[in-house]
Amino acid sequence: SGLGLWPGVAVAMVVGMGFGAVHSLLTVPFGLSQHVVGLGVTLLATSSTYYAYRLALPEVTSPPKITAFQPWEIPLLSDIPLIGPALFAQTPLTYLAFILVGVVSLVLYRTPLGLALRAAGENPAAVAAQGLSVTGLRMGAVIVGSGLMAVGGAFLTMSAFDSFFFEMVNGRGWICIALVVFGAWKPGKALLGAVLFAAFDALQIRVQQTPLGADIPYQIFLMTPYVLSILALIVMSRRAEVPAALMVAFNKGER
């Protein structure tokens, strides 16, 4: 906590971009399987993070607490029944997430860079014909995206749990893959899917605290958001328009 909270978020983003650079280097120019490399990088990140934690705090038996981000209540809006506390009394990182969705959407659909990025996933040969680097665009997208995902991880430490412990993500990161398909590769729709998953997650916590929940194994409740996400993925994936060159390595000499 010596660095403070916002510098900590920045460090998390930089580290995430570093792992993203490793992933993009192996998958884009070298053309290795994204599934295999993704699993490898995930295991590397999970293990190395905990290893660094134990090096820094070898004698600690319980996770140390930090002074986390406090909710920012938006005047008047936070007083609206039901939706006020849910939407307008959140921590800064939550508001930042909504802002970033707007920024990413603006870049993707309102700028030449966004057009080139989308074309790199649809028709990379056409991008190369315009003199643009498909490799550079794809690697840049992976690296920046990894940094943004790392901010999501920082939220768990600095807003949700106020501490760090091994496997605190608990598989939530993999839901991002389902959200991308659910949102048909559109940031706004993916945000809607994320809100729905969060609602399911919050609902299972509330149900566990009811008399009905006391008679049901808690593992059932823990798996409920993931099962519902899979069901939603099955329904939405049939309608989703998958980018034509998704996970297809591009060799400039093979147009």
Phi and psi in degrees as GROMACS dihedral restraints (atoms count N, CA, C in turn):
[ dihedral_restraints ]
;  ai    aj    ak    al  type     phi  dphi    fc
    3     4     5     6     1   -61.7    20    10
    4     5     6     7     1   -28.4    20    10
    6     7     8     9     1   -78.5    20    10
    7     8     9    10     1   -12.6    20    10
    9    10    11    12     1    85.0    20    10
   10    11    12    13     1   176.3    20    10
   12    13    14    15     1   -82.2    20    10
   13    14    15    16     1   -51.7    20    10
   15    16    17    18     1   -64.9    20    10
   16    17    18    19     1   -41.6    20    10
   18    19    20    21     1   -60.5    20    10
   19    20    21    22     1   -33.4    20    10
   21    22    23    24     1   -64.3    20    10
   22    23    24    25     1   -39.1    20    10
   24    25    26    27     1   -63.0    20    10
   25    26    27    28     1   -41.8    20    10
   27    28    29    30     1   -63.4    20    10
   28    29    30    31     1   -41.6    20    10
   30    31    32    33     1   -63.6    20    10
   31    32    33    34     1   -42.6    20    10
   33    34    35    36     1   -59.5    20    10
   34    35    36    37     1   -41.5    20    10
   36    37    38    39     1   -65.1    20    10
   37    38    39    40     1   -42.2    20    10
   39    40    41    42     1   -64.2    20    10
   40    41    42    43     1   -43.5    20    10
   42    43    44    45     1   -63.3    20    10
   43    44    45    46     1   -42.3    20    10
   45    46    47    48     1   -60.5    20    10
   46    47    48    49     1   -40.4    20    10
   48    49    50    51     1   -65.2    20    10
   49    50    51    52     1   -32.5    20    10
   51    52    53    54     1   -64.4    20    10
   52    53    54    55     1   -45.5    20    10
   54    55    56    57     1   -65.8    20    10
   55    56    57    58     1   -35.3    20    10
   57    58    59    60     1   -63.9    20    10
   58    59    60    61     1   -35.5    20    10
   60    61    62    63     1   -64.8    20    10
   61    62    63    64     1   -39.9    20    10
   63    64    65    66     1   -62.8    20    10
   64    65    66    67     1   -46.2    20    10
   66    67    68    69     1   -61.9    20    10
   67    68    69    70     1   -46.6    20    10
   69    70    71    72     1   -67.4    20    10
   70    71    72    73     1   -35.6    20    10
   72    73    74    75     1   -63.9    20    10
   73    74    75    76     1   -40.5    20    10
   75    76    77    78     1   -77.0    20    10
   76    77    78    79     1   -29.8    20    10
   78    79    80    81     1   -97.0    20    10
   79    80    81    82     1   -33.3    20    10
   81    82    83    84     1   -85.3    20    10
   82    83    84    85     1   -68.2    20    10
   84    85    86    87     1   -72.2    20    10
   85    86    87    88     1   -33.4    20    10
   87    88    89    90     1   -87.6    20    10
   88    89    90    91     1   -17.0    20    10
   90    91    92    93     1    69.7    20    10
   91    92    93    94     1    24.7    20    10
   93    94    95    96     1   -74.5    20    10
   94    95    96    97     1   161.9    20    10
   96    97    98    99     1   -60.5    20    10
   97    98    99   100     1   127.0    20    10
   99   100   101   102     1   -66.6    20    10
  100   101   102   103     1   -32.3    20    10
  102   103   104   105     1   -65.7    20    10
  103   104   105   106     1   -48.3    20    10
  105   106   107   108     1   -66.2    20    10
  106   107   108   109     1   -47.4    20    10
  108   109   110   111     1   -64.5    20    10
  109   110   111   112     1   -39.6    20    10
  111   112   113   114     1   -61.0    20    10
  112   113   114   115     1   -43.9    20    10
  114   115   116   117     1   -63.7    20    10
  115   116   117   118     1   -42.3    20    10
  117   118   119   120     1   -63.6    20    10
  118   119   120   121     1   -45.3    20    10
  120   121   122   123     1   -65.7    20    10
  121   122   123   124     1   -37.4    20    10
  123   124   125   126     1   -62.7    20    10
  124   125   126   127     1   -46.5    20    10
  126   127   128   129     1   -63.5    20    10
  127   128   129   130     1   -40.5    20    10
  129   130   131   132     1   -62.5    20    10
  130   131   132   133     1   -46.0    20    10
  132   133   134   135     1   -64.9    20    10
  133   134   135   136     1   -43.8    20    10
  135   136   137   138     1   -63.0    20    10
  136   137   138   139     1   -47.0    20    10
  138   139   140   141     1   -71.0    20    10
  139   140   141   142     1   -44.1    20    10
  141   142   143   144     1   -67.2    20    10
  142   143   144   145     1   -33.7    20    10
  144   145   146   147     1   -64.3    20    10
  145   146   147   148     1   -46.1    20    10
  147   148   149   150     1   -68.7    20    10
  148   149   150   151     1   -35.1    20    10
  150   151   152   153     1   -62.8    20    10
  151   152   153   154     1   -44.2    20    10
  153   154   155   156     1   -63.7    20    10
  154   155   156   157     1   -37.8    20    10
  156   157   158   159     1   -62.3    20    10
  157   158   159   160     1   -43.7    20    10
  159   160   161   162     1   -70.5    20    10
  160   161   162   163     1   -31.4    20    10
  162   163   164   165     1   -65.9    20    10
  163   164   165   166     1   -39.8    20    10
  165   166   167   168     1   -74.4    20    10
  166   167   168   169     1   -34.5    20    10
  168   169   170   171     1  -131.4    20    10
  169   170   171   172     1    70.0    20    10
  171   172   173   174     1   -69.8    20    10
  172   173   174   175     1   -24.9    20    10
  174   175   176   177     1   -96.9    20    10
  175   176   177   178     1    -3.6    20    10
  177   178   179   180     1   -77.0    20    10
  178   179   180   181     1   129.7    20    10
  180   181   182   183     1   -97.7    20    10
  181   182   183   184     1   -23.0    20    10
  183   184   185   186     1  -130.7    20    10
  184   185   186   187     1   148.6    20    10
  186   187   188   189     1   -60.0    20    10
  187   188   189   190     1   128.5    20    10
  189   190   191   192     1   -70.1    20    10
  190   191   192   193     1   147.5    20    10
  192   193   194   195     1   -92.6    20    10
  193   194   195   196     1   152.5    20    10
  195   196   197   198     1  -123.4    20    10
  196   197   198   199     1   164.3    20    10
  198   199   200   201     1   -83.6    20    10
  199   200   201   202     1   102.4    20    10
  201   202   203   204     1   -81.0    20    10
  202   203   204   205     1   172.8    20    10
  204   205   206   207     1   -58.8    20    10
  205   206   207   208     1   136.4    20    10
  207   208   209   210     1   -98.8    20    10
  208   209   210   211     1   150.5    20    10
  210   211   212   213     1   -60.7    20    10
  211   212   213   214     1   141.8    20    10
  213   214   215   216     1  -103.7    20    10
  214   215   216   217     1   111.5    20    10
  216   217   218   219     1   -87.7    20    10
  217   218   219   220     1   123.0    20    10
  219   220   221   222     1   -82.1    20    10
  220   221   222   223     1   121.2    20    10
  222   223   224   225     1   -53.0    20    10
  223   224   225   226     1   141.7    20    10
  225   226   227   228     1    71.0    20    10
  226   227   228   229     1   -53.3    20    10
  228   229   230   231     1   -64.2    20    10
  229   230   231   232     1   -36.2    20    10
  231   232   233   234     1   -70.9    20    10
  232   233   234   235     1   -12.9    20    10
  234   235   236   237     1   -89.7    20    10
  235   236   237   238     1    -4.5    20    10
  237   238   239   240     1   -66.0    20    10
  238   239   240   241     1   129.9    20    10
  240   241   242   243     1   -57.8    20    10
  241   242   243   244     1   142.3    20    10
  243   244   245   246     1    68.0    20    10
  244   245   246   247     1   -67.2    20    10
  246   247   248   249     1   -79.5    20    10
  247   248   249   250     1   -21.4    20    10
  249   250   251   252     1   -59.5    20    10
  250   251   252   253     1   -57.9    20    10
  252   253   254   255     1   -63.3    20    10
  253   254   255   256     1   -30.9    20    10
  255   256   257   258     1   -73.6    20    10
  256   257   258   259     1   -35.3    20    10
  258   259   260   261     1  -109.7    20    10
  259   260   261   262     1   -28.8    20    10
  261   262   263   264     1  -121.4    20    10
  262   263   264   265     1    21.0    20    10
  264   265   266   267     1  -139.0    20    10
  265   266   267   268     1    53.3    20    10
  267   268   269   270     1  -111.2    20    10
  268   269   270   271     1   171.9    20    10
  270   271   272   273     1   -78.0    20    10
  271   272   273   274     1   161.7    20    10
  273   274   275   276     1   -55.4    20    10
  274   275   276   277     1   -36.3    20    10
  276   277   278   279     1   -66.7    20    10
  277   278   279   280     1   -29.5    20    10
  279   280   281   282     1   -67.4    20    10
  280   281   282   283     1   -45.9    20    10
  282   283   284   285     1   -61.9    20    10
  283   284   285   286     1   -39.4    20    10
  285   286   287   288     1   -60.7    20    10
  286   287   288   289     1   -37.4    20    10
  288   289   290   291     1   -61.7    20    10
  289   290   291   292     1   -43.8    20    10
  291   292   293   294     1   -64.7    20    10
  292   293   294   295     1   -40.1    20    10
  294   295   296   297     1   -64.0    20    10
  295   296   297   298     1   -42.8    20    10
  297   298   299   300     1   -64.7    20    10
  298   299   300   301     1   -33.9    20    10
  300   301   302   303     1   -60.7    20    10
  301   302   303   304     1   -43.2    20    10
  303   304   305   306     1   -64.8    20    10
  304   305   306   307     1   -41.3    20    10
  306   307   308   309     1   -64.8    20    10
  307   308   309   310     1   -45.7    20    10
  309   310   311   312     1   -63.4    20    10
  310   311   312   313     1   -41.9    20    10
  312   313   314   315     1   -62.1    20    10
  313   314   315   316     1   -41.6    20    10
  315   316   317   318     1   -62.2    20    10
  316   317   318   319     1   -44.7    20    10
  318   319   320   321     1   -65.2    20    10
  319   320   321   322     1   -44.2    20    10
  321   322   323   324     1   -68.2    20    10
  322   323   324   325     1   -35.9    20    10
  324   325   326   327     1  -115.2    20    10
  325   326   327   328     1     0.5    20    10
  327   328   329   330     1  -132.5    20    10
  328   329   330   331     1     9.0    20    10
  330   331   332   333     1  -133.4    20    10
  331   332   333   334     1   155.4    20    10
  333   334   335   336     1   -59.8    20    10
  334   335   336   337     1   -35.6    20    10
  336   337   338   339     1   -61.8    20    10
  337   338   339   340     1   -43.4    20    10
  339   340   341   342     1   -63.3    20    10
  340   341   342   343     1   -39.4    20    10
  342   343   344   345     1   -61.7    20    10
  343   344   345   346     1   -42.1    20    10
  345   346   347   348     1   -66.6    20    10
  346   347   348   349     1   -39.6    20    10
  348   349   350   351     1   -63.4    20    10
  349   350   351   352     1   -44.5    20    10
  351   352   353   354     1   -67.7    20    10
  352   353   354   355     1   -36.7    20    10
  354   355   356   357     1   -67.1    20    10
  355   356   357   358     1   -31.6    20    10
  357   358   359   360     1   -64.4    20    10
  358   359   360   361     1   -23.2    20    10
  360   361   362   363     1   -96.6    20    10
  361   362   363   364     1   -11.7    20    10
  363   364   365   366     1  -105.6    20    10
  364   365   366   367     1   -50.0    20    10
  366   367   368   369     1  -143.6    20    10
  367   368   369   370     1    75.7    20    10
  369   370   371   372     1   -61.3    20    10
  370   371   372   373     1   -29.4    20    10
  372   373   374   375     1   -62.9    20    10
  373   374   375   376     1   -38.2    20    10
  375   376   377   378     1   -67.0    20    10
  376   377   378   379     1   -36.5    20    10
  378   379   380   381     1   -64.4    20    10
  379   380   381   382     1   -45.1    20    10
  381   382   383   384     1   -63.6    20    10
  382   383   384   385     1   -34.8    20    10
  384   385   386   387     1   -65.6    20    10
  385   386   387   388     1   -24.0    20    10
  387   388   389   390     1   -85.4    20    10
  388   389   390   391     1     2.9    20    10
  390   391   392   393     1    85.8    20    10
  391   392   393   394     1    10.2    20    10
  393   394   395   396     1   -94.0    20    10
  394   395   396   397     1   154.4    20    10
  396   397   398   399     1   -89.4    20    10
  397   398   399   400     1   110.5    20    10
  399   400   401   402     1   -64.0    20    10
  400   401   402   403     1   -41.1    20    10
  402   403   404   405     1   -61.0    20    10
  403   404   405   406     1   -45.8    20    10
  405   406   407   408     1   -63.0    20    10
  406   407   408   409     1   -42.6    20    10
  408   409   410   411     1   -64.6    20    10
  409   410   411   412     1   -45.6    20    10
  411   412   413   414     1   -67.3    20    10
  412   413   414   415     1   -44.2    20    10
  414   415   416   417     1   -63.8    20    10
  415   416   417   418     1   -42.1    20    10
  417   418   419   420     1   -60.9    20    10
  418   419   420   421     1   -41.6    20    10
  420   421   422   423     1   -63.6    20    10
  421   422   423   424     1   -42.2    20    10
  423   424   425   426     1   -65.2    20    10
  424   425   426   427     1   -43.3    20    10
  426   427   428   429     1   -66.0    20    10
  427   428   429   430     1   -47.5    20    10
  429   430   431   432     1   -64.8    20    10
  430   431   432   433     1   -42.6    20    10
  432   433   434   435     1   -60.8    20    10
  433   434   435   436     1   -38.1    20    10
  435   436   437   438     1   -65.2    20    10
  436   437   438   439     1   -38.4    20    10
  438   439   440   441     1   -62.9    20    10
  439   440   441   442     1   -41.2    20    10
  441   442   443   444     1   -66.1    20    10
  442   443   444   445     1   -38.8    20    10
  444   445   446   447     1   -65.8    20    10
  445   446   447   448     1   -32.9    20    10
  447   448   449   450     1   -65.5    20    10
  448   449   450   451     1   -31.5    20    10
  450   451   452   453     1   -63.3    20    10
  451   452   453   454     1   -36.3    20    10
  453   454   455   456     1   -61.6    20    10
  454   455   456   457     1   -39.2    20    10
  456   457   458   459     1   -66.6    20    10
  457   458   459   460     1   -37.7    20    10
  459   460   461   462     1   -63.1    20    10
  460   461   462   463     1   -31.5    20    10
  462   463   464   465     1   -59.1    20    10
  463   464   465   466     1   -40.4    20    10
  465   466   467   468     1   -62.0    20    10
  466   467   468   469     1   -42.5    20    10
  468   469   470   471     1   -74.6    20    10
  469   470   471   472     1   -41.1    20    10
  471   472   473   474     1  -100.1    20    10
  472   473   474   475     1    -5.9    20    10
  474   475   476   477     1  -132.0    20    10
  475   476   477   478     1   -46.5    20    10
  477   478   479   480     1   -82.2    20    10
  478   479   480   481     1   -49.3    20    10
  480   481   482   483     1  -109.2    20    10
  481   482   483   484     1   -14.4    20    10
  483   484   485   486     1    61.9    20    10
  484   485   486   487     1    19.7    20    10
  486   487   488   489     1  -166.0    20    10
  487   488   489   490     1   179.7    20    10
  489   490   491   492     1  -124.4    20    10
  490   491   492   493     1   137.2    20    10
  492   493   494   495     1  -149.4    20    10
  493   494   495   496     1   159.9    20    10
  495   496   497   498     1   -62.6    20    10
  496   497   498   499     1   136.2    20    10
  498   499   500   501     1    58.6    20    10
  499   500   501   502     1    35.7    20    10
  501   502   503   504     1   -68.3    20    10
  502   503   504   505     1   -23.9    20    10
  504   505   506   507     1   -67.3    20    10
  505   506   507   508     1   -34.4    20    10
  507   508   509   510     1    56.3    20    10
  508   509   510   511     1    40.5    20    10
  510   511   512   513     1    81.3    20    10
  511   512   513   514     1     0.3    20    10
  513   514   515   516     1   -63.5    20    10
  514   515   516   517     1   -30.7    20    10
  516   517   518   519     1   -61.7    20    10
  517   518   519   520     1   -33.9    20    10
  519   520   521   522     1   -68.2    20    10
  520   521   522   523     1   -22.8    20    10
  522   523   524   525     1   -63.6    20    10
  523   524   525   526     1   -24.3    20    10
  525   526   527   528     1   -57.7    20    10
  526   527   528   529     1   -36.5    20    10
  528   529   530   531     1   -63.0    20    10
  529   530   531   532     1   -44.0    20    10
  531   532   533   534     1   -64.6    20    10
  532   533   534   535     1   -36.7    20    10
  534   535   536   537     1   -66.9    20    10
  535   536   537   538     1   -36.1    20    10
  537   538   539   540     1   -62.8    20    10
  538   539   540   541     1   -45.0    20    10
  540   541   542   543     1   -67.8    20    10
  541   542   543   544     1   -43.5    20    10
  543   544   545   546     1   -57.1    20    10
  544   545   546   547     1   -39.8    20    10
  546   547   548   549     1   -87.5    20    10
  547   548   549   550     1     7.1    20    10
  549   550   551   552     1    53.0    20    10
  550   551   552   553     1    40.3    20    10
  552   553   554   555     1    62.7    20    10
  553   554   555   556     1    27.4    20    10
  555   556   557   558     1  -117.9    20    10
  556   557   558   559     1   125.6    20    10
  558   559   560   561     1   -55.8    20    10
  559   560   561   562     1   -42.8    20    10
  561   562   563   564     1   -62.4    20    10
  562   563   564   565     1   -44.1    20    10
  564   565   566   567     1   -69.3    20    10
  565   566   567   568     1   -34.7    20    10
  567   568   569   570     1   -64.6    20    10
  568   569   570   571     1   -37.0    20    10
  570   571   572   573     1   -61.2    20    10
  571   572   573   574     1   -42.1    20    10
  573   574   575   576     1   -59.6    20    10
  574   575   576   577     1   -43.5    20    10
  576   577   578   579     1   -62.3    20    10
  577   578   579   580     1   -38.7    20    10
  579   580   581   582     1   -64.7    20    10
  580   581   582   583     1   -40.0    20    10
  582   583   584   585     1   -64.4    20    10
  583   584   585   586     1   -40.8    20    10
  585   586   587   588     1   -64.1    20    10
  586   587   588   589     1   -43.3    20    10
  588   589   590   591     1   -62.0    20    10
  589   590   591   592     1   -42.7    20    10
  591   592   593   594     1   -63.1    20    10
  592   593   594   595     1   -37.5    20    10
  594   595   596   597     1   -64.8    20    10
  595   596   597   598     1   -42.4    20    10
  597   598   599   600     1   -61.9    20    10
  598   599   600   601     1   -41.2    20    10
  600   601   602   603     1   -64.7    20    10
  601   602   603   604     1   -43.6    20    10
  603   604   605   606     1   -67.8    20    10
  604   605   606   607     1   -36.6    20    10
  606   607   608   609     1   -64.6    20    10
  607   608   609   610     1   -40.7    20    10
  609   610   611   612     1   -66.5    20    10
  610   611   612   613     1   -30.1    20    10
  612   613   614   615     1   -67.9    20    10
  613   614   615   616     1   -42.7    20    10
  615   616   617   618     1   -65.6    20    10
  616   617   618   619     1   -42.0    20    10
  618   619   620   621     1   -64.8    20    10
  619   620   621   622     1   -35.0    20    10
  621   622   623   624     1   -60.1    20    10
  622   623   624   625     1   -26.2    20    10
  624   625   626   627     1   -88.1    20    10
  625   626   627   628     1    -0.9    20    10
  627   628   629   630     1   -92.4    20    10
  628   629   630   631     1   163.9    20    10
  630   631   632   633     1   -57.1    20    10
  631   632   633   634     1   -35.4    20    10
  633   634   635   636     1   -63.7    20    10
  634   635   636   637     1   -41.3    20    10
  636   637   638   639     1   -67.1    20    10
  637   638   639   640     1   -24.9    20    10
  639   640   641   642     1   -67.4    20    10
  640   641   642   643     1   -23.1    20    10
  642   643   644   645     1   -96.1    20    10
  643   644   645   646     1     1.3    20    10
  645   646   647   648     1  -116.7    20    10
  646   647   648   649     1   134.1    20    10
  648   649   650   651     1   -53.7    20    10
  649   650   651   652     1   134.9    20    10
  651   652   653   654     1   -64.0    20    10
  652   653   654   655     1   -23.4    20    10
  654   655   656   657     1   -61.8    20    10
  655   656   657   658     1   -31.1    20    10
  657   658   659   660     1   -62.2    20    10
  658   659   660   661     1   -42.2    20    10
  660   661   662   663     1   -69.5    20    10
  661   662   663   664     1   -37.6    20    10
  663   664   665   666     1   -64.4    20    10
  664   665   666   667     1   -34.4    20    10
  666   667   668   669     1   -83.3    20    10
  667   668   669   670     1   -16.0    20    10
  669   670   671   672     1   -56.3    20    10
  670   671   672   673     1   -48.6    20    10
  672   673   674   675     1   -59.7    20    10
  673   674   675   676     1   -35.8    20    10
  675   676   677   678     1   -72.5    20    10
  676   677   678   679     1   -39.0    20    10
  678   679   680   681     1   -64.1    20    10
  679   680   681   682     1   -44.6    20    10
  681   682   683   684     1   -63.5    20    10
  682   683   684   685     1   -36.0    20    10
  684   685   686   687     1   -65.5    20    10
  685   686   687   688     1   -40.3    20    10
  687   688   689   690     1   -64.3    20    10
  688   689   690   691     1   -42.5    20    10
  690   691   692   693     1   -62.9    20    10
  691   692   693   694     1   -42.8    20    10
  693   694   695   696     1   -63.9    20    10
  694   695   696   697     1   -37.1    20    10
  696   697   698   699     1   -64.1    20    10
  697   698   699   700     1   -41.6    20    10
  699   700   701   702     1   -61.1    20    10
  700   701   702   703     1   -42.4    20    10
  702   703   704   705     1   -69.0    20    10
  703   704   705   706     1   -47.2    20    10
  705   706   707   708     1   -76.9    20    10
  706   707   708   709     1   -28.2    20    10
  708   709   710   711     1   -64.8    20    10
  709   710   711   712     1   -24.4    20    10
  711   712   713   714     1   -70.5    20    10
  712   713   714   715     1   -24.7    20    10
  714   715   716   717     1  -100.5    20    10
  715   716   717   718     1   -13.8    20    10
  717   718   719   720     1   -70.7    20    10
  718   719   720   721     1   139.7    20    10
  720   721   722   723     1   -95.2    20    10
  721   722   723   724     1   100.0    20    10
  723   724   725   726     1   -72.7    20    10
  724   725   726   727     1   133.5    20    10
  726   727   728   729     1   -52.8    20    10
  727   728   729   730     1   134.5    20    10
  729   730   731   732     1   -59.9    20    10
  730   731   732   733     1   -33.3    20    10
  732   733   734   735     1  -106.1    20    10
  733   734   735   736     1    24.3    20    10
  735   736   737   738     1   -61.4    20    10
  736   737   738   739     1   126.1    20    10
  738   739   740   741     1    60.2    20    10
  739   740   741   742     1    21.2    20    10
  741   742   743   744     1  -103.9    20    10
  742   743   744   745     1   117.1    20    10
  744   745   746   747     1   -65.4    20    10
  745   746   747   748     1   142.5    20    10
  747   748   749   750     1  -110.7    20    10
  748   749   750   751     1   124.2    20    10
  750   751   752   753     1  -112.3    20    10
  751   752   753   754     1   118.4    20    10
  753   754   755   756     1   -57.6    20    10
  754   755   756   757     1   -26.1    20    10
  756   757   758   759     1   -83.8    20    10
  757   758   759   760     1    -3.4    20    10
  759   760   761   762     1  -121.3    20    10
  760   761   762   763     1    68.2    20    10
